Amino acid sequence: MITGVVTAKREATIPLSVRGPTGQMTEIEAVIDTGFTGLLTLPIAIVRSLDLPWRGQAQAMLGDSTLHQFDVYSATVIWDGTARLVEVDAADPTALVGMGLLYGHDLHIQIVEGGTVTIAALPVRSA
C-alpha cells in the first residue's frame, strides 16, 4: 500500500522513489492527477539530474484544450514496493502520477487538509 497526504493547496500527494539508469535515486512528492491518462510526469530538472534515457516525443491535449509537445524518457519507479520501468513525460513544474500508473489500484482520498491518500492494489481478477 502507498500512503500520502492532502496538502494545504488541496493536492493529493504521495512520496515516490525514482531511479535513473545508473542506479542514482531521488525521492519526490508527486501529485495525483486523475485527468492525466499517462503514467508519470517529472520536472525537467529531475530528468536531467537522473540522466534519464530519452525515448522520443509525444503530444497531448491539456485540460485547457491546448496541444502540447513534450519529451518522453524512461525511469524506474518504486511502486507499491516493486521496481517498475515506466515512461516519463518531461513537464514542469510538478511531478504528476496519472491514471496509467494508478490502473489496477484502489485510490482513496480524504479530501481535507492533512487528509490521508491511500493506494492499494486491487485483487487480480480471473477471466
C-alpha positions as CSV (number, residue, x, y, z in Angstrom):
1,M,0.0,0.0,0.0
2,I,1.1,3.5,-0.8
3,T,0.2,6.4,1.5
4,G,0.3,10.1,1.2
5,V,-1.4,13.3,2.3
6,V,-3.6,16.1,1.0
7,T,-1.8,19.4,1.1
8,A,-3.0,22.9,2.1
9,K,-3.2,23.6,-1.7
10,R,-5.8,20.7,-1.9
11,E,-3.4,18.4,-3.8
12,A,-3.4,14.7,-3.1
13,T,0.3,13.8,-2.9
14,I,2.4,10.6,-2.5
15,P,6.1,10.0,-2.0
16,L,7.7,8.3,-4.9
17,S,11.2,6.9,-5.4
18,V,12.6,7.4,-9.0
19,R,15.8,5.7,-10.2
20,G,17.9,6.5,-13.2
21,P,19.8,4.1,-15.4
22,T,23.0,4.1,-13.4
23,G,21.2,3.5,-10.1
24,Q,21.0,7.1,-8.8
25,M,17.8,7.6,-6.9
26,T,15.7,10.6,-5.8
27,E,12.7,10.9,-3.6
28,I,9.9,13.2,-4.8
29,E,6.4,14.2,-3.8
30,A,4.1,13.6,-6.7
31,V,0.6,14.9,-7.2
32,I,-2.2,12.5,-8.1
33,D,-3.8,13.7,-11.4
34,T,-6.9,11.7,-12.4
35,G,-7.3,13.8,-15.5
36,F,-3.9,12.6,-16.8
37,T,-4.2,9.3,-18.6
38,G,-0.4,8.7,-18.8
39,L,1.9,7.2,-16.2
40,L,4.2,9.9,-14.7
41,T,5.5,13.4,-15.4
42,L,8.7,14.7,-13.9
43,P,10.2,18.2,-13.9
44,I,12.9,18.6,-16.4
45,A,15.5,19.3,-13.6
46,I,14.8,15.8,-12.2
47,V,15.0,14.2,-15.6
48,R,18.4,15.8,-16.1
49,S,19.7,15.0,-12.6
50,L,18.9,11.3,-13.1
51,D,20.2,11.4,-16.7
52,L,17.1,9.5,-17.8
53,P,17.3,8.0,-21.3
54,W,15.3,9.8,-24.0
55,R,12.7,7.7,-25.8
56,G,11.2,10.3,-28.2
57,Q,8.5,12.9,-28.3
58,A,4.7,12.8,-27.9
59,Q,1.8,15.2,-28.0
60,A,-1.1,15.6,-25.6
61,M,-4.2,17.7,-25.3
62,L,-4.1,19.6,-22.0
63,G,-7.1,20.4,-19.8
64,D,-7.2,23.9,-21.3
65,S,-7.6,22.3,-24.8
66,T,-4.1,23.3,-25.9
67,L,-1.9,20.8,-27.7
68,H,1.4,20.4,-26.0
69,Q,4.5,18.5,-27.3
70,F,6.9,17.0,-24.8
71,D,9.9,14.7,-24.5
72,V,9.5,11.2,-23.2
73,Y,12.0,9.4,-21.1
74,S,12.2,6.1,-19.2
75,A,12.8,5.7,-15.5
76,T,12.3,3.1,-12.8
77,V,9.9,3.9,-10.0
78,I,9.4,2.0,-6.8
79,W,5.6,1.4,-7.0
80,D,4.0,-0.3,-4.0
81,G,7.4,-1.9,-3.1
82,T,8.2,-3.1,-6.6
83,A,10.6,-1.6,-9.1
84,R,8.7,-0.7,-12.3
85,L,10.1,0.6,-15.6
86,V,7.8,3.4,-16.8
87,E,7.6,6.1,-19.5
88,V,8.1,9.6,-18.1
89,D,6.8,12.8,-19.7
90,A,9.1,15.7,-19.0
91,A,6.8,18.6,-17.9
92,D,7.3,21.3,-15.4
93,P,6.7,22.3,-12.7
94,T,5.2,19.4,-10.7
95,A,5.6,15.6,-10.7
96,L,2.2,14.0,-11.6
97,V,1.0,10.5,-11.1
98,G,-1.5,9.6,-13.8
99,M,-4.2,7.0,-14.3
100,G,-1.8,4.8,-16.2
101,L,0.3,4.2,-13.1
102,L,-2.8,4.0,-10.8
103,Y,-4.5,1.4,-13.1
104,G,-5.3,-1.8,-11.2
105,H,-5.3,0.0,-7.8
106,D,-7.9,1.4,-5.4
107,L,-7.4,5.2,-4.7
108,H,-8.9,6.6,-1.6
109,I,-8.5,10.3,-0.7
110,Q,-9.7,12.1,2.5
111,I,-10.3,15.5,0.9
112,V,-9.4,17.8,3.7
113,E,-6.0,19.4,4.6
114,G,-3.9,16.7,6.1
115,G,-6.2,14.0,4.8
116,T,-4.8,10.6,4.0
117,V,-4.2,9.4,0.5
118,T,-4.1,5.6,0.1
119,I,-3.4,3.5,-2.9
120,A,-3.8,-0.3,-2.7
121,A,-3.5,-3.0,-5.4
122,L,-6.8,-4.5,-6.5
123,P,-7.2,-8.3,-6.3
124,V,-6.3,-9.9,-9.7
125,R,-9.4,-10.9,-11.5
126,S,-9.5,-14.3,-13.2
127,A,-11.0,-14.4,-16.7
